[in-house]
């Protein structure tokens, strides 16, 4: 039996996102992983406080709130076995239960630019986290997660594009579908 997980790339237009975009030349510079189509179970590494870009860490994101309210997005799905799904979800649930022990890997962003791995215990940036979770599920990521950008995630052979546009419109369609 196949299960679906979702990779969500967003364009939040924050100062950090725009700075990363100068390097990546991509508009979508934040990556999240979700275990449901409606994105109620969406996780990543990012801002812990809306107005403080330096307060980063692991979080369960609210796709309908904060920086996401006006965000554009690209959503991809990945078909996985139940075993892979449960392994990935278990890793994320463990991290969520211990979220105060994790931090945002700001220094790791410079490692991407220099192609030098910056190893920090329990520290990730968003796409590094998503790639690590995919690896945990036994999926090949072709590159060290420490060098993965959000765009790298879209180049994986097993990802299937689902949607591109306003995140708010996507949520409206999947959370409140129009009845025929």
C-alpha positions as CSV (number, residue, x, y, z in Angstrom):
1,X,0.0,0.0,0.0
2,X,1.3,3.4,-0.9
3,X,1.2,6.5,1.3
4,X,1.9,10.1,0.2
5,X,4.2,12.6,1.8
6,X,4.5,16.2,0.5
7,X,7.3,18.6,0.0
8,X,6.3,22.2,0.1
9,X,8.5,25.0,-1.3
10,X,7.4,28.5,-0.4
11,X,8.3,32.0,-1.3
12,X,7.9,34.0,1.9
13,X,9.7,37.2,0.7
14,X,11.5,37.6,4.0
15,X,14.9,39.2,4.1
16,X,16.6,35.9,4.7
17,X,14.6,34.2,1.9
18,X,15.6,37.0,-0.5
19,X,19.2,36.7,0.6
20,X,19.2,33.0,0.0
21,X,17.5,33.7,-3.4
22,X,20.5,35.8,-4.4
23,X,22.6,32.7,-4.1
24,X,20.2,30.1,-5.4
25,X,18.6,32.2,-8.1
26,X,15.3,30.6,-7.2
27,X,12.2,32.3,-5.8
28,X,11.1,29.4,-3.5
29,X,13.7,29.3,-0.7
30,X,11.9,27.6,2.1
31,X,11.2,23.8,2.2
32,X,8.8,21.9,4.5
33,X,7.6,18.3,4.7
34,X,4.0,17.3,5.3
35,X,2.4,14.0,6.0
36,X,-1.0,14.9,4.8
37,X,-2.4,16.6,1.7
38,X,-4.1,19.3,3.7
39,X,-0.8,20.3,5.3
40,X,-2.0,20.1,8.9
41,X,1.1,18.1,9.7
42,X,3.7,20.3,8.1
43,X,7.2,20.6,9.6
44,X,10.5,22.4,9.0
45,X,13.3,24.5,10.4
46,X,12.6,28.2,10.4
47,X,11.5,31.2,12.5
48,X,10.2,30.4,15.9
49,X,9.0,34.0,16.3
50,X,7.3,35.8,13.4
51,X,9.1,39.1,13.8
52,X,12.5,37.7,14.8
53,X,14.5,36.0,12.0
54,X,17.3,35.0,14.4
55,X,15.0,32.9,16.5
56,X,15.2,29.7,14.5
57,X,14.6,26.1,15.2
58,X,12.4,23.1,14.6
59,X,8.7,23.7,14.3
60,X,5.3,22.4,13.2
61,X,4.2,25.0,10.7
62,X,0.8,26.5,10.3
63,X,0.3,26.7,6.5
64,X,-2.5,29.2,6.9
65,X,-0.8,31.7,9.2
66,X,2.1,34.0,9.6
67,X,4.6,34.2,6.8
68,X,2.5,31.7,4.8
69,X,-0.6,33.8,4.6
70,X,0.5,35.5,1.4
71,X,3.1,33.0,0.2
72,X,3.4,31.5,-3.2
73,X,4.3,27.8,-3.2
74,X,5.1,24.7,-5.2
75,X,3.8,21.4,-3.8
76,X,5.2,18.0,-4.7
77,X,4.1,14.6,-3.5
78,X,6.1,11.4,-3.1
79,X,4.6,7.9,-3.0
80,X,6.2,5.8,-0.3
81,X,5.5,2.5,1.4
82,X,3.7,2.4,4.7
83,X,7.0,1.4,6.3
84,X,8.9,4.4,4.8
85,X,6.0,6.7,5.8
86,X,6.1,5.5,9.4
87,X,9.9,5.7,9.7
88,X,9.9,9.3,8.5
89,X,6.9,10.3,10.6
90,X,8.6,8.7,13.7
91,X,11.8,10.7,13.1
92,X,9.8,13.9,12.8
93,X,7.6,13.1,15.8
94,X,10.7,12.5,17.9
95,X,12.2,15.8,16.8
96,X,8.9,17.6,17.6
97,X,8.8,16.0,21.0
98,X,12.4,17.2,21.6
99,X,12.1,20.5,19.6
100,X,13.7,22.6,22.3
101,X,17.0,20.6,21.8
102,X,17.2,21.6,18.1
103,X,18.3,24.8,16.5
104,X,18.5,26.4,13.1
105,X,21.7,25.8,11.2
106,X,22.5,29.4,10.1
107,X,26.2,28.6,9.7
108,X,25.2,25.6,7.5
109,X,23.8,28.0,4.9
110,X,27.4,29.3,4.3
111,X,28.5,25.7,4.0
112,X,26.1,25.3,1.1
113,X,27.7,28.2,-0.7
114,X,31.3,27.0,0.0
115,X,30.3,23.3,-0.6
116,X,31.8,22.5,2.8
117,X,29.8,20.6,5.3
118,X,29.2,22.3,8.6
119,X,28.4,19.6,11.1
120,X,26.4,20.9,14.1
121,X,24.7,18.6,16.5
122,X,20.9,18.8,16.3
123,X,21.0,21.8,13.9
124,X,19.4,21.9,10.5
125,X,18.3,24.4,7.9
126,X,15.0,23.7,6.1
127,X,16.1,21.8,3.0
128,X,18.8,19.9,5.0
129,X,16.1,18.7,7.4
130,X,13.7,17.6,4.6
131,X,16.5,15.7,2.8
132,X,17.5,14.1,6.1
133,X,13.9,12.9,6.7
134,X,13.7,11.5,3.2
135,X,17.0,9.6,3.8
136,X,15.6,8.3,7.1
137,X,12.7,6.8,5.0
138,X,15.2,5.0,2.8
139,X,14.9,7.4,-0.2
140,X,18.0,8.4,-2.1
141,X,18.8,12.2,-2.1
142,X,21.9,12.0,-4.4
143,X,23.7,14.6,-2.3
144,X,24.7,15.2,1.2
145,X,21.7,16.8,2.9
146,X,24.1,19.5,4.2
147,X,24.3,20.8,0.5
148,X,20.7,20.5,-0.5
149,X,18.8,23.6,-1.4
150,X,15.0,23.6,-1.8
151,X,15.4,23.5,-5.6
152,X,17.5,20.3,-5.2
153,X,14.6,18.6,-3.6
154,X,12.5,19.1,-6.8
155,X,15.1,17.4,-8.9
156,X,14.7,14.1,-7.1
157,X,13.4,11.5,-9.6
158,X,10.6,10.4,-7.4
159,X,8.9,13.7,-6.7
160,X,5.7,14.6,-8.6
161,X,4.6,18.2,-8.9
162,X,1.0,18.7,-7.6
163,X,0.4,22.5,-7.4
164,X,2.0,25.9,-8.0
165,X,0.4,29.2,-6.9
166,X,-1.0,30.8,-3.8
167,X,-0.7,28.6,-0.7
168,X,-3.9,30.1,0.6
169,X,-5.7,29.0,-2.6
170,X,-4.3,25.5,-2.4
171,X,-5.4,25.2,1.3
172,X,-8.9,26.5,0.4
173,X,-9.2,23.9,-2.4
174,X,-8.0,20.9,-0.3
175,X,-9.5,21.8,3.1
176,X,-12.8,23.0,1.8
177,X,-13.5,21.3,-1.5
178,X,-16.4,22.5,-3.6
179,X,-19.2,20.0,-3.6
180,X,-20.7,19.1,-7.0
